[in-house]
């Protein structure tokens, strides 16, 4: 849980700095970008789940 809080805090700080400097945010645009990130995370987790099954055979 501490990792999540620190990640959120870091994101807030970066967002504030980018806003202050009037730069575009370093994040994907809205929902399609967020879903892309979720897809990458799920794909990685599936790989970690499948890898031991592949190595057994």
N, C-alpha and C positions, 0 to 999 in steps of 0.2 A: 504494500500500500504506500510505503514511503517513496518508492520509485515513481509511482503514478503522480504523487503530489509534487515531487521534484521536477518531473517532466512537464507537468502543467505549469509550474512556476517558471521554468525556463522558457516555455512557449509564450507565456504572458509577457515576460521581460523582452524577448525577441520581438514580439508583436508591438510592444510599446516603443521600442527603439526604432523599428521600421516605420511606424506611424509618425514618430517625432521627426524622422529624417525625410518623411514624405516619399518613401519608397514603396513599391508594390510588395505585398506580403510574400514571404518565401514559402508558400503553401499552394497546393492545387486548388483550383476554383471549385468551391462549393461541393455539392453532393457527388458528382462524378469522380472528382479527385479523391474524396474521402473513401468512396467505395473501391477505388483502385488500391488505396493503401490497405484497406481491410482485406481485399483479395490477395495482395502480396503476403500479408501476415498469415492468412488462412492457408495459402499455398505452402508457405514455409513450415507451418505446423503439420500439415499433411505429410510433407516430405520427411519430417522428423519422426512421424508415426510409422511411415512405410519403410524407412531405411532399415530398422532392425529386422523387419520381416524379410527383406531382400537378402540381408547378410546371413540369415539362418540357412537359406537354401543353397 
